[in-house]
């Protein structure tokens, strides 16, 4: 029998070896889209009635229970109790999202109105989804928080682990290529630009329960392309990290850290080397 004919059977046997039940990926994506649209109705329709909002609230609870039911054997509480706890926290989560939107309006001169931030900014979208996933992570829900933030990652190019701790009024500008590791701690009023990595110095399973990622204190600005690594690395409050900086050690508060490149500008008329070439 050819390998091609036996391959479906091999896939079936491999699938049967997985020991965990997990939420449906497709239903998870549908749920998170519904949830963000529920929290910000302007994403779908402006003129929505209270009756419609209440009906969607009940529908989201139904969807959530369906998602976490496969995880029941790994949960500390019944799914109904977890659902009640999670949805009871939604008003406070939404308040954090509103403060994040305020930060976008405050920090970005291109932002004309909150509606623009909610509808158009990938950084705001990624932060909002992180806020929901982080609460589930804190509730020790297995797998689902990561499924939620990875969905935002695929949509925005912004990779925020649900285990990261992020304070209020968080601002991400542009955002593509940002990585925020699991044990990262970020304070209030922090601004991060595209290509920033808040990562670990060493990747190994023996580090799983340790603080591997940096701490960023209040009012810090980290410009594009910078990399900050290590669980003991602390960026003191009110510090500015310039672009393309590599840091593996702490920085005191009120610092300015920058990489000093060598930039040469020459007159193109006197430039004898070829500038149009084909490799």
Phi and psi in degrees as GROMACS dihedral restraints (atoms count N, CA, C in turn):
[ dihedral_restraints ]
;  ai    aj    ak    al  type     phi  dphi    fc
    3     4     5     6     1   -72.0    20    10
    4     5     6     7     1   155.9    20    10
    6     7     8     9     1   -59.7    20    10
    7     8     9    10     1   -33.9    20    10
    9    10    11    12     1   -63.5    20    10
   10    11    12    13     1   -37.9    20    10
   12    13    14    15     1   -73.9    20    10
   13    14    15    16     1   -29.8    20    10
   15    16    17    18     1   -87.1    20    10
   16    17    18    19     1   -11.8    20    10
   18    19    20    21     1   -61.0    20    10
   19    20    21    22     1   -43.9    20    10
   21    22    23    24     1   -57.4    20    10
   22    23    24    25     1   -39.2    20    10
   24    25    26    27     1   -65.6    20    10
   25    26    27    28     1   -38.3    20    10
   27    28    29    30     1   -61.8    20    10
   28    29    30    31     1   -42.4    20    10
   30    31    32    33     1   -63.1    20    10
   31    32    33    34     1   -40.6    20    10
   33    34    35    36     1   -62.1    20    10
   34    35    36    37     1   -47.2    20    10
   36    37    38    39     1   -63.4    20    10
   37    38    39    40     1   -40.2    20    10
   39    40    41    42     1   -63.7    20    10
   40    41    42    43     1   -41.3    20    10
   42    43    44    45     1   -63.2    20    10
   43    44    45    46     1   -33.7    20    10
   45    46    47    48     1   -73.7    20    10
   46    47    48    49     1   -15.2    20    10
   48    49    50    51     1   -81.5    20    10
   49    50    51    52     1   -17.0    20    10
   51    52    53    54     1   -65.8    20    10
   52    53    54    55     1   131.3    20    10
   54    55    56    57     1   -96.3    20    10
   55    56    57    58     1   -10.6    20    10
   57    58    59    60     1  -109.7    20    10
   58    59    60    61     1   140.7    20    10
   60    61    62    63     1   -85.1    20    10
   61    62    63    64     1   138.7    20    10
   63    64    65    66     1  -132.4    20    10
   64    65    66    67     1   158.6    20    10
   66    67    68    69     1   -64.3    20    10
   67    68    69    70     1   154.7    20    10
   69    70    71    72     1   -66.7    20    10
   70    71    72    73     1   129.8    20    10
   72    73    74    75     1   -64.6    20    10
   73    74    75    76     1   -44.4    20    10
   75    76    77    78     1   -63.5    20    10
   76    77    78    79     1   -42.0    20    10
   78    79    80    81     1   -70.0    20    10
   79    80    81    82     1   -31.4    20    10
   81    82    83    84     1   -64.3    20    10
   82    83    84    85     1   -44.9    20    10
   84    85    86    87     1   -63.2    20    10
   85    86    87    88     1   -41.3    20    10
   87    88    89    90     1   -63.7    20    10
   88    89    90    91     1   -42.4    20    10
   90    91    92    93     1   -62.5    20    10
   91    92    93    94     1   -46.5    20    10
   93    94    95    96     1   -68.6    20    10
   94    95    96    97     1   -35.5    20    10
   96    97    98    99     1   -64.3    20    10
   97    98    99   100     1   -44.9    20    10
   99   100   101   102     1   -60.9    20    10
  100   101   102   103     1   -39.2    20    10
  102   103   104   105     1   -68.8    20    10
  103   104   105   106     1   -45.7    20    10
  105   106   107   108     1   -63.6    20    10
  106   107   108   109     1   -40.1    20    10
  108   109   110   111     1   -66.6    20    10
  109   110   111   112     1   -33.0    20    10
  111   112   113   114     1   -67.6    20    10
  112   113   114   115     1   -45.1    20    10
  114   115   116   117     1   -68.5    20    10
  115   116   117   118     1   -28.2    20    10
  117   118   119   120     1  -130.6    20    10
  118   119   120   121     1    80.0    20    10
  120   121   122   123     1   -56.6    20    10
  121   122   123   124     1   -23.2    20    10
  123   124   125   126     1   -62.4    20    10
  124   125   126   127     1   -17.7    20    10
  126   127   128   129     1   -66.8    20    10
  127   128   129   130     1   -23.4    20    10
  129   130   131   132     1  -120.4    20    10
  130   131   132   133     1   -45.4    20    10
  132   133   134   135     1  -158.8    20    10
  133   134   135   136     1   140.0    20    10
  135   136   137   138     1   -79.2    20    10
  136   137   138   139     1   -43.9    20    10
  138   139   140   141     1   -91.1    20    10
  139   140   141   142     1    85.2    20    10
  141   142   143   144     1  -117.0    20    10
  142   143   144   145     1   140.8    20    10
  144   145   146   147     1   -89.7    20    10
  145   146   147   148     1   161.5    20    10
  147   148   149   150     1   -60.8    20    10
  148   149   150   151     1   -37.6    20    10
  150   151   152   153     1   -61.2    20    10
  151   152   153   154     1   -41.7    20    10
  153   154   155   156     1   -65.5    20    10
  154   155   156   157     1   -40.3    20    10
  156   157   158   159     1   -63.7    20    10
  157   158   159   160     1   -44.5    20    10
  159   160   161   162     1   -64.5    20    10
  160   161   162   163     1   -38.9    20    10
  162   163   164   165     1   -66.1    20    10
  163   164   165   166     1   -41.1    20    10
  165   166   167   168     1   -66.9    20    10
  166   167   168   169     1   -36.3    20    10
  168   169   170   171     1   -58.1    20    10
  169   170   171   172     1   -45.1    20    10
  171   172   173   174     1   -67.3    20    10
  172   173   174   175     1   -38.8    20    10
  174   175   176   177     1   -65.2    20    10
  175   176   177   178     1   -39.3    20    10
  177   178   179   180     1   -64.3    20    10
  178   179   180   181     1   -37.8    20    10
  180   181   182   183     1   -65.1    20    10
  181   182   183   184     1   -39.5    20    10
  183   184   185   186     1   -63.2    20    10
  184   185   186   187     1   -46.1    20    10
  186   187   188   189     1   -59.8    20    10
  187   188   189   190     1   -42.2    20    10
  189   190   191   192     1   -64.6    20    10
  190   191   192   193     1   -44.3    20    10
  192   193   194   195     1   -61.1    20    10
  193   194   195   196     1   -39.8    20    10
  195   196   197   198     1   -63.5    20    10
  196   197   198   199     1   -37.8    20    10
  198   199   200   201     1   -67.2    20    10
  199   200   201   202     1   -44.1    20    10
  201   202   203   204     1   -89.0    20    10
  202   203   204   205     1    -9.8    20    10
  204   205   206   207     1   -57.6    20    10
  205   206   207   208     1   -40.3    20    10
  207   208   209   210     1   -61.8    20    10
  208   209   210   211     1   -17.9    20    10
  210   211   212   213     1   -92.7    20    10
  211   212   213   214     1     3.0    20    10
  213   214   215   216     1   -48.9    20    10
  214   215   216   217     1   -42.4    20    10
  216   217   218   219     1   -67.2    20    10
  217   218   219   220     1   -19.0    20    10
  219   220   221   222     1  -102.0    20    10
  220   221   222   223     1    -0.3    20    10
  222   223   224   225     1   -92.4    20    10
  223   224   225   226     1   149.3    20    10
  225   226   227   228     1   -81.8    20    10
  226   227   228   229     1   -18.4    20    10
  228   229   230   231     1  -134.7    20    10
  229   230   231   232     1   164.2    20    10
  231   232   233   234     1   -61.5    20    10
  232   233   234   235     1   151.8    20    10
  234   235   236   237     1   -60.2    20    10
  235   236   237   238     1   -33.8    20    10
  237   238   239   240     1   -65.6    20    10
  238   239   240   241     1   -39.2    20    10
  240   241   242   243     1   -67.6    20    10
  241   242   243   244     1   -41.1    20    10
  243   244   245   246     1   -64.0    20    10
  244   245   246   247     1   -41.1    20    10
  246   247   248   249     1   -61.9    20    10
  247   248   249   250     1   -45.8    20    10
  249   250   251   252     1   -62.1    20    10
  250   251   252   253     1   -40.4    20    10
  252   253   254   255     1   -65.8    20    10
  253   254   255   256     1   -46.1    20    10
  255   256   257   258     1   -62.9    20    10
  256   257   258   259     1   -49.4    20    10
  258   259   260   261     1   -70.4    20    10
  259   260   261   262     1   -23.1    20    10
  261   262   263   264     1   -68.8    20    10
  262   263   264   265     1   -21.6    20    10
  264   265   266   267     1   -91.5    20    10
  265   266   267   268     1    -8.4    20    10
  267   268   269   270     1   -59.2    20    10
  268   269   270   271     1   -42.1    20    10
  270   271   272   273     1   -58.0    20    10
  271   272   273   274     1   -39.7    20    10
  273   274   275   276     1   -72.3    20    10
  274   275   276   277     1   -34.5    20    10
  276   277   278   279     1   -64.8    20    10
  277   278   279   280     1   -43.7    20    10
  279   280   281   282     1   -61.1    20    10
  280   281   282   283     1   -38.2    20    10
  282   283   284   285     1   -62.0    20    10
  283   284   285   286     1   -39.0    20    10
  285   286   287   288     1   -64.5    20    10
  286   287   288   289     1   -39.4    20    10
  288   289   290   291     1   -62.2    20    10
  289   290   291   292     1   -40.0    20    10
  291   292   293   294     1   -64.0    20    10
  292   293   294   295     1   -40.1    20    10
  294   295   296   297     1   -65.5    20    10
  295   296   297   298     1   -36.8    20    10
  297   298   299   300     1   -61.8    20    10
  298   299   300   301     1   -43.2    20    10
  300   301   302   303     1   -61.8    20    10
  301   302   303   304     1   -37.6    20    10
  303   304   305   306     1   -61.2    20    10
  304   305   306   307     1   -38.1    20    10
  306   307   308   309     1   -64.4    20    10
  307   308   309   310     1   -40.5    20    10
  309   310   311   312     1   -62.0    20    10
  310   311   312   313     1   -41.6    20    10
  312   313   314   315     1   -66.5    20    10
  313   314   315   316     1   -35.2    20    10
  315   316   317   318     1   -74.7    20    10
  316   317   318   319     1   -41.8    20    10
  318   319   320   321     1   -91.5    20    10
  319   320   321   322     1   -26.2    20    10
  321   322   323   324     1  -106.2    20    10
  322   323   324   325     1   110.7    20    10
  324   325   326   327     1   -65.0    20    10
  325   326   327   328     1   -17.8    20    10
  327   328   329   330     1   -80.0    20    10
  328   329   330   331     1   -14.9    20    10
  330   331   332   333     1   -80.1    20    10
  331   332   333   334     1   115.7    20    10
  333   334   335   336     1   -90.4    20    10
  334   335   336   337     1   -27.0    20    10
  336   337   338   339     1  -161.8    20    10
  337   338   339   340     1   158.4    20    10
  339   340   341   342     1   -58.5    20    10
  340   341   342   343     1   -32.8    20    10
  342   343   344   345     1   -61.0    20    10
  343   344   345   346     1   -38.2    20    10
  345   346   347   348     1   -64.2    20    10
  346   347   348   349     1   -41.4    20    10
  348   349   350   351     1   -61.2    20    10
  349   350   351   352     1   -47.9    20    10
  351   352   353   354     1   -64.6    20    10
  352   353   354   355     1   -38.9    20    10
  354   355   356   357     1   -87.1    20    10
  355   356   357   358     1   -28.1    20    10
  357   358   359   360     1  -120.6    20    10
  358   359   360   361     1   -16.9    20    10
  360   361   362   363     1   -95.0    20    10
  361   362   363   364     1   113.7    20    10
  363   364   365   366     1   -63.4    20    10
  364   365   366   367     1   -33.4    20    10
  366   367   368   369     1   -61.8    20    10
  367   368   369   370     1   -41.9    20    10
  369   370   371   372     1   -67.6    20    10
  370   371   372   373     1   -39.8    20    10
  372   373   374   375     1   -60.3    20    10
  373   374   375   376     1   -46.5    20    10
  375   376   377   378     1   -63.9    20    10
  376   377   378   379     1   -40.8    20    10
  378   379   380   381     1   -64.9    20    10
  379   380   381   382     1   -43.8    20    10
  381   382   383   384     1   -60.9    20    10
  382   383   384   385     1   -44.0    20    10
  384   385   386   387     1   -67.7    20    10
  385   386   387   388     1   -38.0    20    10
  387   388   389   390     1   -58.0    20    10
  388   389   390   391     1   -42.7    20    10
  390   391   392   393     1   -56.6    20    10
  391   392   393   394     1   -41.8    20    10
  393   394   395   396     1   -68.7    20    10
  394   395   396   397     1   -46.0    20    10
  396   397   398   399     1   -66.3    20    10
  397   398   399   400     1   -34.7    20    10
  399   400   401   402     1   -62.8    20    10
  400   401   402   403     1   -39.2    20    10
  402   403   404   405     1   -63.4    20    10
  403   404   405   406     1   -41.8    20    10
  405   406   407   408     1   -65.3    20    10
  406   407   408   409     1   -37.4    20    10
  408   409   410   411     1   -61.8    20    10
  409   410   411   412     1   -43.7    20    10
  411   412   413   414     1   -65.7    20    10
  412   413   414   415     1   -24.9    20    10
  414   415   416   417     1   -86.1    20    10
  415   416   417   418     1     5.8    20    10
  417   418   419   420     1    61.9    20    10
  418   419   420   421     1    35.2    20    10
  420   421   422   423     1   -78.7    20    10
  421   422   423   424     1   125.7    20    10
  423   424   425   426     1   -80.4    20    10
  424   425   426   427     1   141.8    20    10
  426   427   428   429     1    70.8    20    10
  427   428   429   430     1   -50.0    20    10
  429   430   431   432     1   -56.4    20    10
  430   431   432   433     1   -44.8    20    10
  432   433   434   435     1   -58.0    20    10
  433   434   435   436     1   -39.1    20    10
  435   436   437   438     1   -70.6    20    10
  436   437   438   439     1   -35.8    20    10
  438   439   440   441     1   -61.2    20    10
  439   440   441   442     1   -37.1    20    10
  441   442   443   444     1   -70.2    20    10
  442   443   444   445     1   -47.7    20    10
  444   445   446   447     1   -71.5    20    10
  445   446   447   448     1   -30.2    20    10
  447   448   449   450     1   -69.4    20    10
  448   449   450   451     1   -27.3    20    10
  450   451   452   453     1   -63.8    20    10
  451   452   453   454     1   -44.6    20    10
  453   454   455   456     1   -63.7    20    10
  454   455   456   457     1   -35.7    20    10
  456   457   458   459     1   -60.5    20    10
  457   458   459   460     1   -45.4    20    10
  459   460   461   462     1   -66.9    20    10
  460   461   462   463     1   -29.3    20    10
  462   463   464   465     1   -81.8    20    10
  463   464   465   466     1   -29.2    20    10
  465   466   467   468     1  -122.8    20    10
  466   467   468   469     1   -17.9    20    10
  468   469   470   471     1    77.3    20    10
  469   470   471   472     1    11.9    20    10
  471   472   473   474     1  -109.5    20    10
  472   473   474   475     1   120.9    20    10
  474   475   476   477     1  -109.1    20    10
  475   476   477   478     1    96.9    20    10
  477   478   479   480     1  -111.1    20    10
  478   479   480   481     1   116.9    20    10
  480   481   482   483     1   -70.1    20    10
  481   482   483   484     1   138.6    20    10
  483   484   485   486     1   -64.2    20    10
  484   485   486   487     1   -16.9    20    10
  486   487   488   489     1   -79.8    20    10
  487   488   489   490     1   -15.1    20    10
  489   490   491   492     1   -62.1    20    10
  490   491   492   493     1   148.6    20    10
  492   493   494   495     1  -108.2    20    10
  493   494   495   496     1   117.6    20    10
  495   496   497   498     1  -127.1    20    10
  496   497   498   499     1   125.7    20    10
  498   499   500   501     1   -74.2    20    10
  499   500   501   502     1  -178.1    20    10
  501   502   503   504     1   -75.6    20    10
  502   503   504   505     1   160.9    20    10
  504   505   506   507     1    57.5    20    10
  505   506   507   508     1    50.0    20    10
  507   508   509   510     1   -86.4    20    10
  508   509   510   511     1   135.3    20    10
  510   511   512   513     1  -127.2    20    10
  511   512   513   514     1   124.3    20    10
  513   514   515   516     1  -116.9    20    10
  514   515   516   517     1   120.9    20    10
  516   517   518   519     1  -101.1    20    10
  517   518   519   520     1   130.5    20    10
  519   520   521   522     1    65.0    20    10
  520   521   522   523     1   -71.1    20    10
  522   523   524   525     1    96.6    20    10
  523   524   525   526     1   -27.4    20    10
  525   526   527   528     1   -53.7    20    10
  526   527   528   529     1   129.8    20    10
  528   529   530   531     1    86.9    20    10
  529   530   531   532     1     3.7    20    10
  531   532   533   534     1   -73.8    20    10
  532   533   534   535     1   137.2    20    10
  534   535   536   537     1  -128.2    20    10
  535   536   537   538     1   125.2    20    10
  537   538   539   540     1  -123.1    20    10
  538   539   540   541     1   112.3    20    10
  540   541   542   543     1   -74.4    20    10
  541   542   543   544     1   168.4    20    10
  543   544   545   546     1   -57.3    20    10
  544   545   546   547     1   -43.5    20    10
  546   547   548   549     1  -100.6    20    10
  547   548   549   550     1    16.8    20    10
  549   550   551   552     1   -65.1    20    10
  550   551   552   553     1   141.3    20    10
  552   553   554   555     1  -121.0    20    10
  553   554   555   556     1   124.0    20    10
  555   556   557   558     1  -121.8    20    10
  556   557   558   559     1   130.4    20    10
  558   559   560   561     1   -80.0    20    10
  559   560   561   562     1  -157.0    20    10
  561   562   563   564     1   -89.2    20    10
  562   563   564   565     1   152.8    20    10
  564   565   566   567     1    56.4    20    10
  565   566   567   568     1    40.3    20    10
  567   568   569   570     1   -94.8    20    10
  568   569   570   571     1   139.2    20    10
  570   571   572   573     1  -117.9    20    10
  571   572   573   574     1   130.3    20    10
  573   574   575   576     1  -130.0    20    10
  574   575   576   577     1   136.9    20    10
  576   577   578   579     1  -106.7    20    10
  577   578   579   580     1   173.9    20    10
  579   580   581   582     1   -58.7    20    10
  580   581   582   583     1   148.0    20    10
  582   583   584   585     1    78.1    20    10
  583   584   585   586     1     8.8    20    10
  585   586   587   588     1   -82.2    20    10
  586   587   588   589     1   137.1    20    10
  588   589   590   591     1  -118.7    20    10
  589   590   591   592     1   124.9    20    10
  591   592   593   594     1  -111.7    20    10
  592   593   594   595     1    92.7    20    10
  594   595   596   597     1  -126.6    20    10
  595   596   597   598     1  -167.5    20    10
  597   598   599   600     1  -104.3    20    10
  598   599   600   601     1   149.4    20    10
  600   601   602   603     1   -73.3    20    10
  601   602   603   604     1   -32.4    20    10
  603   604   605   606     1  -140.7    20    10
  604   605   606   607     1   133.3    20    10
  606   607   608   609     1  -108.6    20    10
  607   608   609   610     1   115.7    20    10
  609   610   611   612     1  -162.5    20    10
  610   611   612   613     1   149.8    20    10
  612   613   614   615     1   -62.5    20    10
  613   614   615   616     1   -24.9    20    10
  615   616   617   618     1   -69.0    20    10
  616   617   618   619     1   -11.5    20    10
  618   619   620   621     1   -96.4    20    10
  619   620   621   622     1     4.2    20    10
  621   622   623   624     1   -56.8    20    10
  622   623   624   625     1   -37.2    20    10
  624   625   626   627     1  -105.6    20    10
  625   626   627   628     1    21.3    20    10
  627   628   629   630     1  -112.9    20    10
  628   629   630   631     1   160.4    20    10
  630   631   632   633     1   -75.4    20    10
  631   632   633   634     1   106.0    20    10
  633   634   635   636     1  -104.9    20    10
  634   635   636   637     1   -18.1    20    10
  636   637   638   639     1  -116.4    20    10
  637   638   639   640     1   160.2    20    10
  639   640   641   642     1   -73.1    20    10
  640   641   642   643     1   168.0    20    10
  642   643   644   645     1  -111.0    20    10
  643   644   645   646     1   127.3    20    10
  645   646   647   648     1  -113.7    20    10
  646   647   648   649     1   114.6    20    10
  648   649   650   651     1   -81.1    20    10
  649   650   651   652     1  -179.4    20    10
  651   652   653   654     1   -59.5    20    10
  652   653   654   655     1   147.4    20    10
  654   655   656   657     1    64.3    20    10
  655   656   657   658     1    25.0    20    10
  657   658   659   660     1   -87.0    20    10
  658   659   660   661     1   143.5    20    10
  660   661   662   663     1  -116.7    20    10
  661   662   663   664     1   129.0    20    10
  663   664   665   666     1  -122.2    20    10
  664   665   666   667     1   114.2    20    10
  666   667   668   669     1   -84.1    20    10
  667   668   669   670     1   170.1    20    10
  669   670   671   672     1   -59.2    20    10
  670   671   672   673     1   142.8    20    10
  672   673   674   675     1    81.5    20    10
  673   674   675   676     1     1.4    20    10
  675   676   677   678     1   -83.2    20    10
  676   677   678   679     1   148.2    20    10
  678   679   680   681     1  -125.1    20    10
  679   680   681   682     1   124.9    20    10
  681   682   683   684     1  -125.4    20    10
  682   683   684   685     1   121.8    20    10
  684   685   686   687     1  -125.7    20    10
  685   686   687   688     1   149.9    20    10
  687   688   689   690     1   106.1    20    10
  688   689   690   691     1   136.7    20    10
  690   691   692   693     1   -69.1    20    10
  691   692   693   694     1   -21.4    20    10
  693   694   695   696     1   -95.8    20    10
  694   695   696   697     1    -0.1    20    10
  696   697   698   699     1   -81.3    20    10
  697   698   699   700     1   122.6    20    10
  699   700   701   702     1  -123.0    20    10
  700   701   702   703     1   125.2    20    10
  702   703   704   705     1   -97.8    20    10
  703   704   705   706     1   111.0    20    10
  705   706   707   708     1   -63.8    20    10
  706   707   708   709     1   156.9    20    10
  708   709   710   711     1   -57.7    20    10
  709   710   711   712     1   152.1    20    10
  711   712   713   714     1    58.3    20    10
  712   713   714   715     1    30.3    20    10
  714   715   716   717     1   -96.9    20    10
  715   716   717   718     1   148.8    20    10
  717   718   719   720     1  -114.1    20    10
  718   719   720   721     1   121.3    20    10
  720   721   722   723     1  -103.0    20    10
  721   722   723   724     1   116.7    20    10
  723   724   725   726     1   -71.4    20    10
  724   725   726   727     1   175.9    20    10
  726   727   728   729     1   -68.8    20    10
  727   728   729   730     1   146.4    20    10
  729   730   731   732     1    62.4    20    10
  730   731   732   733     1    29.1    20    10
  732   733   734   735     1   -87.3    20    10
  733   734   735   736     1   141.8    20    10
  735   736   737   738     1  -115.2    20    10
  736   737   738   739     1   118.0    20    10
  738   739   740   741     1  -127.9    20    10
  739   740   741   742     1   131.7    20    10
  741   742   743   744     1  -129.7    20    10
  742   743   744   745     1    16.0    20    10
  744   745   746   747     1  -139.5    20    10
  745   746   747   748     1   161.3    20    10
  747   748   749   750     1   -71.3    20    10
  748   749   750   751     1   157.8    20    10
  750   751   752   753     1  -128.4    20    10
  751   752   753   754     1   132.0    20    10
  753   754   755   756     1   -69.2    20    10
  754   755   756   757     1   160.8    20    10
  756   757   758   759     1   -57.6    20    10
  757   758   759   760     1   154.8    20    10
  759   760   761   762     1    61.5    20    10
  760   761   762   763     1    35.2    20    10
  762   763   764   765     1   -98.7    20    10
  763   764   765   766     1   160.7    20    10
  765   766   767   768     1  -124.4    20    10
  766   767   768   769     1   119.3    20    10
  768   769   770   771     1  -117.5    20    10
  769   770   771   772     1   126.8    20    10
  771   772   773   774     1  -146.3    20    10
  772   773   774   775     1   152.6    20    10
  774   775   776   777     1   -93.6    20    10
  775   776   777   778     1   130.8    20    10
  777   778   779   780     1  -105.1    20    10
  778   779   780   781     1    94.5    20    10
  780   781   782   783     1   -82.2    20    10
  781   782   783   784     1   166.8    20    10
  783   784   785   786     1  -102.4    20    10
  784   785   786   787     1   113.8    20    10
  786   787   788   789     1  -114.1    20    10
  787   788   789   790     1   125.9    20    10
  789   790   791   792     1  -115.8    20    10
  790   791   792   793     1   128.6    20    10
  792   793   794   795     1  -115.5    20    10
  793   794   795   796     1   124.1    20    10
  795   796   797   798     1  -124.3    20    10
  796   797   798   799     1   157.8    20    10
  798   799   800   801     1   -73.7    20    10
  799   800   801   802     1   118.9    20    10
  801   802   803   804     1   -63.2    20    10
  802   803   804   805     1   -23.5    20    10
  804   805   806   807     1   -68.9    20    10
  805   806   807   808     1   -25.1    20    10
  807   808   809   810     1  -101.6    20    10
  808   809   810   811     1     4.4    20    10
  810   811   812   813     1   -87.8    20    10
  811   812   813   814     1   105.0    20    10
  813   814   815   816     1   -84.6    20    10
  814   815   816   817     1   -14.4    20    10
  816   817   818   819     1   -76.4    20    10
  817   818   819   820     1   147.7    20    10
  819   820   821   822     1   -69.7    20    10
  820   821   822   823     1   135.4    20    10
  822   823   824   825     1  -108.3    20    10
  823   824   825   826     1   -15.2    20    10
  825   826   827   828     1  -109.0    20    10
  826   827   828   829     1   111.3    20    10
  828   829   830   831     1  -147.5    20    10
  829   830   831   832     1   164.1    20    10
  831   832   833   834     1  -125.5    20    10
  832   833   834   835     1   132.6    20    10
